[in-house]
Protein backbone atom coordinates (compact mmCIF):
# COMPACT_ATOMS: atom_id res chain seq x y z
CA UNK A 1 0.00 0.00 0.00
CA UNK A 2 1.24 3.52 -0.80
CA UNK A 3 2.30 5.69 2.11
CA UNK A 4 -0.06 8.53 3.11
CA UNK A 5 2.82 10.97 3.54
CA UNK A 6 4.57 10.36 0.24
CA UNK A 7 1.51 9.46 -1.83
CA UNK A 8 -1.48 11.30 -0.33
CA UNK A 9 -5.08 10.58 -1.24
CA UNK A 10 -5.64 14.11 -2.58
CA UNK A 11 -3.18 16.22 -4.52
CA UNK A 12 -4.39 19.40 -2.88
CA UNK A 13 -3.97 20.34 0.79
CA UNK A 14 -5.25 23.10 3.06
CA UNK A 15 -2.33 25.26 4.29
CA UNK A 16 -2.14 26.93 7.69
CA UNK A 17 -4.31 30.04 7.95
CA UNK A 18 -3.58 32.33 10.88
CA UNK A 19 -3.65 30.66 14.26
CA UNK A 20 -7.38 30.13 14.67
CA UNK A 21 -8.86 29.48 11.23
CA UNK A 22 -7.35 26.00 10.79
CA UNK A 23 -6.63 25.13 14.45
CA UNK A 24 -9.07 22.16 14.32
CA UNK A 25 -9.42 21.68 10.55
CA UNK A 26 -7.99 18.12 10.69
CA UNK A 27 -11.01 17.09 12.76
CA UNK A 28 -13.19 18.33 9.90
CA UNK A 29 -11.37 16.99 6.82
CA UNK A 30 -8.72 14.36 7.66
CA UNK A 31 -11.26 11.52 7.57
CA UNK A 32 -11.81 12.30 3.88
CA UNK A 33 -8.12 11.91 3.07
CA UNK A 34 -7.52 15.69 2.97
CA UNK A 35 -4.36 17.01 4.65
CA UNK A 36 -4.37 20.33 6.50
CA UNK A 37 -1.95 22.34 8.60
CA UNK A 38 -2.32 23.55 12.20
CA UNK A 39 -0.34 26.50 13.57
CA UNK A 40 1.73 25.82 16.71
CA UNK A 41 2.36 29.50 17.51
CA UNK A 42 -0.30 30.00 20.16
CA UNK A 43 -0.25 27.39 22.93
CA UNK A 44 -2.84 29.41 24.90
CA UNK A 45 -5.29 28.96 22.02
CA UNK A 46 -4.24 25.31 21.63
CA UNK A 47 -5.05 24.62 25.28
CA UNK A 48 -8.40 26.42 24.99
CA UNK A 49 -9.32 24.40 21.88
CA UNK A 50 -8.19 21.14 23.51
CA UNK A 51 -10.55 21.84 26.40
CA UNK A 52 -13.40 22.61 23.98
CA UNK A 53 -12.76 19.57 21.75
CA UNK A 54 -12.40 17.20 24.72
CA UNK A 55 -15.63 18.49 26.22
CA UNK A 56 -17.51 18.07 22.93
CA UNK A 57 -16.11 14.56 22.43
CA UNK A 58 -16.87 13.49 26.01
CA UNK A 59 -13.17 13.06 26.78
CA UNK A 60 -11.41 13.70 30.07
CA UNK A 61 -9.53 16.98 30.21
CA UNK A 62 -6.62 17.64 32.55
CA UNK A 63 -5.61 21.28 32.33
CA UNK A 64 -1.97 22.22 31.73
CA UNK A 65 -1.39 25.60 33.36
CA UNK A 66 0.91 28.25 31.88
CA UNK A 67 3.37 27.88 34.79
CA UNK A 68 3.45 24.08 34.75
CA UNK A 69 6.76 22.48 33.81
CA UNK A 70 7.37 22.53 30.04
CA UNK A 71 3.79 23.76 29.65
CA UNK A 72 4.04 24.92 26.02
CA UNK A 73 5.41 21.62 24.70
CA UNK A 74 3.05 19.52 26.83
CA UNK A 75 0.00 21.51 25.72
CA UNK A 76 0.92 20.95 22.08
CA UNK A 77 1.55 17.23 22.56
CA UNK A 78 -1.73 16.77 24.42
CA UNK A 79 -3.76 18.53 21.73
CA UNK A 80 -2.10 16.74 18.83
CA UNK A 81 -2.57 13.37 20.54
CA UNK A 82 -6.23 14.17 21.13
CA UNK A 83 -6.73 15.05 17.47
CA UNK A 84 -4.90 11.92 16.40
CA UNK A 85 -7.13 9.72 18.59
CA UNK A 86 -10.33 11.41 17.42
CA UNK A 87 -9.38 11.17 13.74
CA UNK A 88 -8.61 7.47 14.19
CA UNK A 89 -12.04 7.00 15.74
CA UNK A 90 -13.59 8.87 12.82
CA UNK A 91 -11.77 6.57 10.40
CA UNK A 92 -12.97 3.47 12.23
CA UNK A 93 -16.57 4.68 11.99
CA UNK A 94 -16.14 5.66 8.37
CA UNK A 95 -14.72 2.27 7.37
CA UNK A 96 -17.67 0.45 8.89
CA UNK A 97 -20.38 2.77 7.51
CA UNK A 98 -22.62 1.57 4.70
CA UNK A 99 -22.18 2.53 1.06
CA UNK A 100 -25.42 4.51 0.99
CA UNK A 101 -26.23 7.97 -0.32
CA UNK A 102 -24.79 10.66 1.97
CA UNK A 103 -22.88 8.27 4.24
CA UNK A 104 -19.35 9.15 5.38
CA UNK A 105 -17.73 6.41 3.32
CA UNK A 106 -19.65 7.49 0.23
CA UNK A 107 -18.52 11.09 0.75
CA UNK A 108 -14.93 9.87 1.04
CA UNK A 109 -14.97 8.17 -2.35
CA UNK A 110 -17.12 10.72 -4.16
CA UNK A 111 -14.63 13.49 -3.33
CA UNK A 112 -11.64 11.55 -4.70
CA UNK A 113 -9.84 12.88 -7.77
CA UNK A 114 -9.50 10.74 -10.90
CA UNK A 115 -7.34 7.84 -9.70
CA UNK A 116 -7.19 4.02 -9.61
CA UNK A 117 -9.02 4.13 -6.27
CA UNK A 118 -11.78 6.29 -7.74
CA UNK A 119 -12.02 3.89 -10.68
CA UNK A 120 -12.40 0.95 -8.29
CA UNK A 121 -15.21 2.75 -6.48
CA UNK A 122 -17.06 3.47 -9.71
CA UNK A 123 -16.63 -0.14 -10.80
CA UNK A 124 -18.15 -1.29 -7.50
CA UNK A 125 -21.21 0.88 -8.14
CA UNK A 126 -21.82 -0.88 -11.45
CA UNK A 127 -21.61 -4.41 -10.02
CA UNK A 128 -24.99 -6.08 -9.37
CA UNK A 129 -23.85 -9.43 -7.98
CA UNK A 130 -24.09 -9.10 -4.14
CA UNK A 131 -21.04 -11.23 -3.36
CA UNK A 132 -18.79 -9.53 -5.89
CA UNK A 133 -20.07 -6.13 -4.78
CA UNK A 134 -19.28 -6.98 -1.13
CA UNK A 135 -15.75 -8.06 -2.14
CA UNK A 136 -15.11 -4.78 -3.91
CA UNK A 137 -16.51 -2.80 -0.99
CA UNK A 138 -14.13 -4.57 1.37
CA UNK A 139 -11.23 -3.82 -0.96
CA UNK A 140 -12.25 -0.17 -0.88
CA UNK A 141 -12.49 -0.14 2.92
CA UNK A 142 -8.99 -1.62 3.16
CA UNK A 143 -7.54 1.20 1.06
CA UNK A 144 -9.03 4.12 2.97
CA UNK A 145 -6.40 6.45 4.46
CA UNK A 146 -6.72 9.70 6.41
CA UNK A 147 -5.24 13.02 5.44
CA UNK A 148 -2.29 14.38 7.39
CA UNK A 149 -2.58 16.28 10.66
CA UNK A 150 0.33 18.51 9.73
CA UNK A 151 1.73 21.38 11.81
CA UNK A 152 3.43 24.69 11.08
CA UNK A 153 6.25 26.32 13.02
CA UNK A 154 7.33 29.85 12.07
CA UNK A 155 11.04 29.50 12.68
CA UNK A 156 11.63 33.21 13.38
CA UNK A 157 8.98 33.30 16.12
CA UNK A 158 11.47 32.00 18.64
CA UNK A 159 10.96 34.06 21.77
CA UNK A 160 13.06 32.90 24.71
CA UNK A 161 11.13 32.86 27.98
CA UNK A 162 13.32 34.21 30.74
CA UNK A 163 12.36 33.66 34.36
CA UNK A 164 13.37 36.47 36.69
CA UNK A 165 16.95 36.00 37.83
CA UNK A 166 17.48 32.83 35.76
CA UNK A 167 19.16 31.99 32.48
CA UNK A 168 16.76 30.47 29.94
CA UNK A 169 17.20 26.77 29.24
CA UNK A 170 18.81 25.99 25.88
CA UNK A 171 15.67 24.33 24.54
CA UNK A 172 13.06 26.63 26.10
CA UNK A 173 12.44 29.01 23.19
CA UNK A 174 9.01 29.08 21.59
CA UNK A 175 10.00 27.38 18.34
CA UNK A 176 12.00 24.65 20.08
CA UNK A 177 9.23 23.98 22.61
CA UNK A 178 6.72 23.74 19.76
CA UNK A 179 8.97 21.30 17.91
CA UNK A 180 9.42 19.23 21.08
CA UNK A 181 5.66 19.13 21.59
CA UNK A 182 5.12 17.90 18.03
CA UNK A 183 8.01 15.42 18.10
CA UNK A 184 6.66 13.74 21.25
CA UNK A 185 3.15 13.36 19.83
CA UNK A 186 1.68 10.18 18.36
CA UNK A 187 1.29 11.76 14.95
CA UNK A 188 2.71 10.37 11.76
CA UNK A 189 2.66 13.55 9.71
CA UNK A 190 4.70 16.56 8.63
CA UNK A 191 6.10 19.67 10.27
CA UNK A 192 6.13 22.67 7.96
CA UNK A 193 9.01 25.03 8.80
CA UNK A 194 8.40 28.53 7.47
CA UNK A 195 9.67 32.13 7.68
CA UNK A 196 13.36 31.46 7.22
CA UNK A 197 16.38 29.57 8.47
CA UNK A 198 16.89 28.84 12.20
CA UNK A 199 20.13 26.90 12.78
CA UNK A 200 19.44 26.11 16.43
CA UNK A 201 16.02 24.71 15.57
CA UNK A 202 17.44 22.68 12.69
CA UNK A 203 20.07 21.19 14.96
CA UNK A 204 17.39 20.36 17.53
CA UNK A 205 15.43 18.31 14.98
CA UNK A 206 17.89 15.44 15.00
CA UNK A 207 17.47 14.92 18.73
CA UNK A 208 14.17 13.22 17.90
CA UNK A 209 14.31 9.78 16.28
CA UNK A 210 11.03 10.29 14.40
CA UNK A 211 12.81 12.66 11.99
CA UNK A 212 15.50 10.08 11.20
CA UNK A 213 15.05 7.08 8.89
CA UNK A 214 14.08 3.67 10.17
CA UNK A 215 15.50 0.40 8.74
CA UNK A 216 13.16 0.61 5.75
CA UNK A 217 14.05 4.25 5.08
CA UNK A 218 10.74 5.74 6.19
CA UNK A 219 10.48 8.56 8.69
CA UNK A 220 7.59 8.75 11.14
CA UNK A 221 7.64 12.52 10.92
CA UNK A 222 8.57 14.39 7.77
CA UNK A 223 10.25 17.77 7.39
CA UNK A 224 8.61 20.21 4.97
CA UNK A 225 10.38 23.46 4.15
CA UNK A 226 8.36 26.42 2.94
CA UNK A 227 10.70 28.20 0.53
CA UNK A 228 10.62 31.21 -1.76
CA UNK A 229 12.81 29.87 -4.56
CA UNK A 230 15.12 27.07 -5.71
CA UNK A 231 18.25 28.65 -4.21
CA UNK A 232 16.67 28.76 -0.75
CA UNK A 233 15.63 25.11 -1.07
CA UNK A 234 19.14 24.02 -2.08
CA UNK A 235 20.86 25.93 0.72
CA UNK A 236 18.50 24.87 3.49
CA UNK A 237 18.11 21.33 2.17
CA UNK A 238 21.89 20.90 2.14
CA UNK A 239 22.26 22.31 5.64
CA UNK A 240 19.70 19.85 7.00
CA UNK A 241 21.14 16.94 5.01
CA UNK A 242 24.54 17.57 6.64
CA UNK A 243 22.78 16.99 9.96
CA UNK A 244 21.39 13.67 8.72
CA UNK A 245 17.94 15.19 8.17
CA UNK A 246 16.03 14.72 4.93
CA UNK A 247 13.63 17.37 3.66
CA UNK A 248 10.72 15.36 2.29
CA UNK A 249 8.95 18.29 0.68
CA UNK A 250 9.75 21.76 -0.59
CA UNK A 251 6.62 23.89 -0.39
CA UNK A 252 6.89 26.95 -2.61
CA UNK A 253 4.68 29.88 -1.72
CA UNK A 254 4.08 32.96 -3.85
CA UNK A 255 5.85 35.90 -2.29
CA UNK A 256 2.91 38.29 -2.72
CA UNK A 257 -0.13 36.36 -3.98
CA UNK A 258 -0.73 34.69 -0.63
CA UNK A 259 -2.51 35.25 2.68
CA UNK A 260 -1.02 36.66 5.87
CA UNK A 261 2.67 37.57 5.79
CA UNK A 262 3.95 38.41 2.31
CA UNK A 263 7.66 37.79 1.77
CA UNK A 264 7.88 39.57 -1.57
CA UNK A 265 11.51 38.90 -2.41
CA UNK A 266 13.23 40.55 -5.34
CA UNK A 267 10.63 40.03 -8.06
CA UNK A 268 11.17 36.36 -8.87
CA UNK A 269 7.85 34.96 -10.08
CA UNK A 270 6.14 31.64 -9.48
CA UNK A 271 6.45 30.28 -13.02
CA UNK A 272 10.23 30.71 -13.33
CA UNK A 273 10.72 29.38 -9.79
CA UNK A 274 8.74 26.23 -10.59
CA UNK A 275 10.65 25.83 -13.84
CA UNK A 276 13.93 25.94 -11.89
CA UNK A 277 12.68 23.12 -9.66
CA UNK A 278 11.49 21.09 -12.63
CA UNK A 279 14.82 21.37 -14.43
CA UNK A 280 17.07 20.91 -11.39
CA UNK A 281 15.05 18.35 -9.45
CA UNK A 282 17.00 15.26 -10.48
CA UNK A 283 20.39 16.91 -9.89
CA UNK A 284 19.28 18.28 -6.52
CA UNK A 285 18.01 14.87 -5.44
CA UNK A 286 21.34 13.24 -6.23
CA UNK A 287 23.35 15.98 -4.54
CA UNK A 288 21.25 15.95 -1.37
CA UNK A 289 21.32 12.16 -1.10
CA UNK A 290 25.12 12.16 -1.03
CA UNK A 291 25.25 14.82 1.65
CA UNK A 292 22.48 13.09 3.63
CA UNK A 293 24.23 9.72 3.64
CA UNK A 294 27.43 11.37 4.89
CA UNK A 295 25.44 13.26 7.51
CA UNK A 296 23.88 10.02 8.76
CA UNK A 297 27.29 8.38 9.03
CA UNK A 298 28.54 11.24 11.21
CA UNK A 299 25.80 10.58 13.75
CA UNK A 300 26.37 6.82 13.71
CA UNK A 301 23.50 5.83 11.44
CA UNK A 302 23.48 3.84 8.23
CA UNK A 303 21.65 5.14 5.21
CA UNK A 304 18.84 2.82 4.06
CA UNK A 305 19.03 0.96 0.76
CA UNK A 306 16.00 2.78 -0.57
CA UNK A 307 17.12 6.38 -0.71
CA UNK A 308 14.35 8.97 -0.31
CA UNK A 309 12.75 11.28 -2.83
CA UNK A 310 11.26 14.68 -2.11
CA UNK A 311 7.99 16.23 -3.18
CA UNK A 312 7.59 19.71 -4.66
CA UNK A 313 4.36 21.49 -3.78
CA UNK A 314 3.07 25.00 -4.37
CA UNK A 315 0.56 27.41 -2.85
CA UNK A 316 -0.56 30.98 -3.27
CA UNK A 317 -3.37 32.35 -5.39
CA UNK A 318 -4.62 29.14 -7.04
CA UNK A 319 -8.29 29.53 -7.92
CA UNK A 320 -9.35 27.30 -10.82
CA UNK A 321 -9.09 23.68 -11.88
CA UNK A 322 -7.22 24.84 -14.99
CA UNK A 323 -4.54 26.52 -12.87
CA UNK A 324 -4.35 23.45 -10.68
CA UNK A 325 -3.85 21.27 -13.74
CA UNK A 326 -1.25 23.61 -15.26
CA UNK A 327 0.90 23.45 -12.13
CA UNK A 328 0.66 19.68 -12.07
CA UNK A 329 1.24 18.96 -15.74
CA UNK A 330 3.59 21.70 -16.91
CA UNK A 331 5.77 22.02 -13.81
CA UNK A 332 5.37 18.44 -12.50
CA UNK A 333 4.27 19.70 -9.10
CA UNK A 334 3.23 16.98 -6.63
CA UNK A 335 0.64 18.93 -4.65
CA UNK A 336 -1.19 22.25 -4.55
CA UNK A 337 -2.21 24.29 -1.51
CA UNK A 338 -5.62 25.97 -1.55
CA UNK A 339 -5.97 28.43 1.33
CA UNK A 340 -8.04 31.63 1.04
CA UNK A 341 -10.93 30.04 -0.93
CA UNK A 342 -11.53 27.75 2.07
CA UNK A 343 -12.23 30.81 4.25
CA UNK A 344 -15.62 30.72 2.52
CA UNK A 345 -16.16 27.10 3.59
CA UNK A 346 -17.28 27.30 7.25
CA UNK A 347 -17.54 23.51 7.29
CA UNK A 348 -13.72 23.49 7.12
CA UNK A 349 -12.47 26.54 9.06
CA UNK A 350 -13.40 28.56 12.12
CA UNK A 351 -15.09 31.80 11.13
CA UNK A 352 -18.01 33.72 12.58
CA UNK A 353 -21.06 34.76 10.56
CA UNK A 354 -20.12 38.44 10.52
CA UNK A 355 -16.69 37.92 8.99
CA UNK A 356 -17.94 35.22 6.65
CA UNK A 357 -20.43 37.74 5.24
CA UNK A 358 -17.71 40.40 4.93
CA UNK A 359 -15.45 37.99 3.05
CA UNK A 360 -18.18 36.87 0.68
CA UNK A 361 -18.86 40.51 -0.27
CA UNK A 362 -15.22 41.64 -0.31
CA UNK A 363 -13.77 43.08 -3.49
CA UNK A 364 -10.20 43.93 -4.41
CA UNK A 365 -10.33 47.22 -2.48
CA UNK A 366 -11.46 45.47 0.71
CA UNK A 367 -8.28 43.39 1.06
CA UNK A 368 -5.07 45.27 1.80
CA UNK A 369 -1.37 44.58 2.00
CA UNK A 370 -0.96 46.28 5.35
CA UNK A 371 1.73 47.15 7.88
CA UNK A 372 -0.27 45.40 10.61
CA UNK A 373 2.31 42.76 11.53
CA UNK A 374 4.73 43.54 14.36
CA UNK A 375 7.25 41.37 12.51
CA UNK A 376 7.74 44.24 10.06
CA UNK A 377 6.69 42.08 7.12
CA UNK A 378 3.78 43.21 4.87
CA UNK A 379 0.58 41.48 5.92
CA UNK A 380 -2.53 40.76 3.84
CA UNK A 381 -5.70 41.44 5.78
CA UNK A 382 -9.39 42.27 5.49
CA UNK A 383 -9.80 46.03 5.95
CA UNK A 384 -13.09 45.76 7.81
CA UNK A 385 -12.18 42.94 10.18
CA UNK A 386 -13.04 43.68 13.79
CA UNK A 387 -9.31 43.79 14.57
CA UNK A 388 -8.72 46.54 12.03
CA UNK A 389 -11.82 48.56 12.91
CA UNK A 390 -10.92 48.40 16.61
CA UNK A 391 -7.35 49.51 15.85
CA UNK A 392 -8.68 52.56 13.98
CA UNK A 393 -11.15 53.35 16.79
CA UNK A 394 -8.32 53.38 19.34
CA UNK A 395 -6.39 55.81 17.18
CA UNK A 396 -9.46 58.06 16.84
CA UNK A 397 -9.81 58.03 20.66
CA UNK A 398 -6.18 59.04 21.08
CA UNK A 399 -5.22 55.64 22.49
CA UNK A 400 -3.23 53.87 19.76
CA UNK A 401 -1.81 50.42 20.34
CA UNK A 402 -3.25 47.45 22.16
CA UNK A 403 -2.71 45.34 25.22
CA UNK A 404 -0.22 42.49 24.81
CA UNK A 405 -2.00 39.47 26.34
CA UNK A 406 0.12 36.74 24.73
CA UNK A 407 3.46 38.25 23.80
CA UNK A 408 4.51 35.87 21.01
CA UNK A 409 5.82 38.78 18.92
CA UNK A 410 7.72 40.70 21.61
CA UNK A 411 11.08 41.60 20.13
CA UNK A 412 11.71 45.34 20.40
CA UNK A 413 14.18 46.76 22.96
CA UNK A 414 14.40 50.40 21.80
CA UNK A 415 12.90 51.69 25.04
CA UNK A 416 13.01 48.75 27.47
CA UNK A 417 15.45 46.07 28.56
CA UNK A 418 12.71 43.45 28.42
CA UNK A 419 11.47 43.09 24.82
CA UNK A 420 8.02 44.49 24.01
CA UNK A 421 5.78 44.31 20.94
CA UNK A 422 5.57 47.15 18.41
CA UNK A 423 1.76 46.76 18.39
CA UNK A 424 1.55 47.42 22.13
CA UNK A 425 0.38 50.65 23.73
CA UNK A 426 3.64 50.80 25.70
CA UNK A 427 5.74 50.83 22.53
CA UNK A 428 3.55 53.08 20.37
CA UNK A 429 3.22 55.73 23.11
CA UNK A 430 7.02 55.93 23.47
CA UNK A 431 7.65 55.84 19.72
CA UNK A 432 5.14 58.62 19.01
CA UNK A 433 6.69 60.77 21.76
CA UNK A 434 10.14 60.20 20.25
CA UNK A 435 8.77 61.25 16.86
CA UNK A 436 7.77 64.66 18.24
CA UNK A 437 11.39 65.54 18.93
CA UNK A 438 12.62 64.67 15.43
CA UNK A 439 13.13 67.24 12.67
CA UNK A 440 10.86 65.86 9.95
CA UNK A 441 8.83 67.32 7.11
CA UNK A 442 5.05 67.12 7.41
CA UNK A 443 4.93 64.27 4.88
CA UNK A 444 7.67 62.36 6.71
CA UNK A 445 5.99 62.87 10.08
CA UNK A 446 2.59 61.74 8.78
CA UNK A 447 4.12 58.69 7.13
CA UNK A 448 6.12 57.72 10.23
CA UNK A 449 3.03 58.14 12.43
CA UNK A 450 0.97 55.91 10.15
CA UNK A 451 3.72 53.28 10.12
CA UNK A 452 3.83 53.18 13.92
CA UNK A 453 0.07 53.01 14.47
CA UNK A 454 -0.55 50.47 11.68
CA UNK A 455 0.66 47.60 13.88
CA UNK A 456 -2.07 45.34 15.28
CA UNK A 457 -2.12 42.64 17.95
CA UNK A 458 -2.29 39.82 15.41
CA UNK A 459 -0.92 37.07 17.68
CA UNK A 460 -4.04 37.53 19.81
CA UNK A 461 -6.52 38.65 17.15
CA UNK A 462 -5.79 35.83 14.70
CA UNK A 463 -7.01 33.46 17.42
CA UNK A 464 -10.33 35.32 17.42
CA UNK A 465 -11.39 33.35 14.36
CA UNK A 466 -11.77 30.37 16.71
CA UNK A 467 -12.25 31.83 20.18
CA UNK A 468 -15.13 34.11 19.18
CA UNK A 469 -17.46 31.68 17.33
CA UNK A 470 -16.66 28.85 19.77
CA UNK A 471 -17.65 30.99 22.74
CA UNK A 472 -14.20 30.80 24.35
CA UNK A 473 -13.70 34.55 24.07
CA UNK A 474 -16.92 36.03 22.61
CA UNK A 475 -15.54 39.57 22.72
CA UNK A 476 -12.36 38.76 20.80
CA UNK A 477 -11.41 41.10 17.96
CA UNK A 478 -10.81 38.95 14.91
CA UNK A 479 -8.03 39.57 12.39
CA UNK A 480 -8.64 38.01 8.97
CA UNK A 481 -5.43 37.16 7.07
CA UNK A 482 -7.05 36.51 3.68
CA UNK A 483 -5.06 36.72 0.47
CA UNK A 484 -6.04 38.83 -2.57
CA UNK A 485 -7.52 35.73 -4.25
CA UNK A 486 -10.40 35.88 -1.76
CA UNK A 487 -11.81 38.93 -3.54
CA UNK A 488 -12.81 36.82 -6.54
CA UNK A 489 -14.79 34.19 -4.58
CA UNK A 490 -18.22 35.33 -3.41
CA UNK A 491 -20.21 32.23 -2.65
CA UNK A 492 -20.20 30.46 0.72
CA UNK A 493 -19.58 26.83 -0.20
CA UNK A 494 -19.67 23.33 1.23
CA UNK A 495 -16.56 21.15 1.44
CA UNK A 496 -17.83 18.86 -1.32
CA UNK A 497 -18.45 21.85 -3.61
CA UNK A 498 -14.98 23.29 -3.10
CA UNK A 499 -13.35 19.91 -3.72
CA UNK A 500 -15.40 19.48 -6.90
CA UNK A 501 -14.36 23.00 -7.96
CA UNK A 502 -10.68 22.15 -7.42
CA UNK A 503 -11.00 19.05 -9.60
CA UNK A 504 -13.08 20.76 -12.27
CA UNK A 505 -16.26 18.78 -11.69
CA UNK A 506 -18.18 22.01 -11.02
CA UNK A 507 -17.34 25.70 -11.39
CA UNK A 508 -17.96 27.92 -8.38
CA UNK A 509 -18.81 31.49 -9.41
CA UNK A 510 -15.73 33.70 -9.75
CA UNK A 511 -15.60 37.42 -10.43
CA UNK A 512 -15.18 38.25 -14.13
CA UNK A 513 -12.29 40.50 -13.15
CA UNK A 514 -10.23 37.62 -11.76
CA UNK A 515 -6.92 37.36 -13.64
CA UNK A 516 -4.88 34.19 -14.03
CA UNK A 517 -2.90 33.47 -10.86
CA UNK A 518 0.39 34.16 -12.65
CA UNK A 519 -0.83 37.53 -13.91
CA UNK A 520 -2.18 38.49 -10.50
CA UNK A 521 1.16 37.78 -8.90
CA UNK A 522 2.95 39.75 -11.62
CA UNK A 523 0.62 42.73 -11.20
CA UNK A 524 1.19 42.71 -7.43
CA UNK A 525 4.93 42.87 -7.98
CA UNK A 526 4.59 45.70 -10.50
CA UNK A 527 2.35 47.62 -8.08
CA UNK A 528 4.81 47.04 -5.24
CA UNK A 529 7.75 48.28 -7.30
CA UNK A 530 5.76 51.34 -8.40
CA UNK A 531 4.80 52.20 -4.80
CA UNK A 532 8.35 51.74 -3.50
CA UNK A 533 9.79 53.94 -6.25
CA UNK A 534 7.16 56.61 -5.52
CA UNK A 535 8.14 56.56 -1.83
CA UNK A 536 11.79 56.86 -2.76
CA UNK A 537 11.10 59.85 -5.01
CA UNK A 538 9.09 61.49 -2.20
CA UNK A 539 12.02 61.08 0.18
CA UNK A 540 10.17 58.58 2.36
CA UNK A 541 11.95 55.58 3.88
CA UNK A 542 11.89 52.28 1.98
CA UNK A 543 13.25 49.74 4.49
CA UNK A 544 13.87 46.33 3.00
CA UNK A 545 13.36 47.52 -0.55
CA UNK A 546 15.32 45.25 -2.91
CA UNK A 547 17.42 46.69 -5.73
CA UNK A 548 14.81 48.11 -8.17
CA UNK A 549 16.96 47.27 -11.20
CA UNK A 550 17.21 43.65 -10.08
CA UNK A 551 13.45 43.52 -9.50
CA UNK A 552 12.77 44.88 -13.01
CA UNK A 553 15.13 42.30 -14.54
CA UNK A 554 13.47 39.43 -12.66
CA UNK A 555 9.98 40.59 -13.63
CA UNK A 556 11.04 41.00 -17.27
CA UNK A 557 12.42 37.44 -17.23
CA UNK A 558 9.13 36.25 -15.76
CA UNK A 559 7.15 37.98 -18.51
CA UNK A 560 9.30 36.27 -21.15
CA UNK A 561 8.67 32.89 -19.47
CA UNK A 562 4.89 33.46 -19.43
CA UNK A 563 4.90 34.57 -23.07
CA UNK A 564 6.44 31.22 -24.01
CA UNK A 565 4.09 29.36 -21.66
CA UNK A 566 1.01 30.92 -23.26
CA UNK A 567 2.20 29.99 -26.74
CA UNK A 568 2.97 26.38 -25.84
CA UNK A 569 0.44 25.37 -23.20
CA UNK A 570 -2.69 27.49 -23.19
CA UNK A 571 -5.68 26.39 -25.21
CA UNK A 572 -8.36 28.63 -23.74
CA UNK A 573 -7.99 32.25 -22.75
CA UNK A 574 -4.63 32.61 -24.53
CA UNK A 575 -5.55 35.92 -26.18
CA UNK A 576 -6.71 37.55 -22.96
CA UNK A 577 -3.67 36.27 -21.08
CA UNK A 578 -1.23 37.61 -23.66
CA UNK A 579 -3.01 40.96 -23.87
CA UNK A 580 -2.86 41.45 -20.10
CA UNK A 581 0.74 40.21 -20.02
CA UNK A 582 1.72 42.79 -22.66
CA UNK A 583 -0.01 45.58 -20.70
CA UNK A 584 1.89 44.66 -17.55
CA UNK A 585 5.11 44.53 -19.55
CA UNK A 586 4.57 48.10 -20.77
CA UNK A 587 3.74 49.23 -17.26
CA UNK A 588 6.99 47.68 -16.04
CA UNK A 589 8.99 49.41 -18.78
CA UNK A 590 7.64 52.74 -17.57
CA UNK A 591 9.01 52.23 -14.05
CA UNK A 592 12.45 53.83 -13.98
CA UNK A 593 14.60 53.10 -10.88
Secondary structure by P-SEA (a helix, b strand, c coil): cccccccccccccccccccccccccccccccccccbbbbcccaaaaaaaaaaaaaaabbbbbbbcccccaaaaaaaaaaaaaaaaaaaaaaaaaaacccccccaaaaaaaaccccaaaaaaaaaaacccaaaaaaaaaaaaaacccccbbbbbccccbbbbbcccccccccccaaaaaaaaaaaccccbbbbbcccccaaaaaaccccccccccccccccbbbbbbcccaaaaaaaaaaaaaacccccbbbbbccccccccccccccccaaaaaaaaaaaaaaaaaaaaaaaaaaaaaaccccccbbbbbbbbbbcccccaaaaaaaaccccccccccccccccccccbbbcaaaaaaaaaccccccccccccccccbbbbccccaaaaaaaaaaaacccccccccccccccccccccccccccaaaaaaaaaaaaaccccaaaaaaaaaaaacccccccccccccccccccccccbbbbbcccccccccccccaaaaaaaaacccccccccccccaaaaaaaaaaaaaaaaaaaaaacccccccccaaaaaaaaaaaaaaaaaaaacccccaaaaaaaaaaaaaaaaaaccc
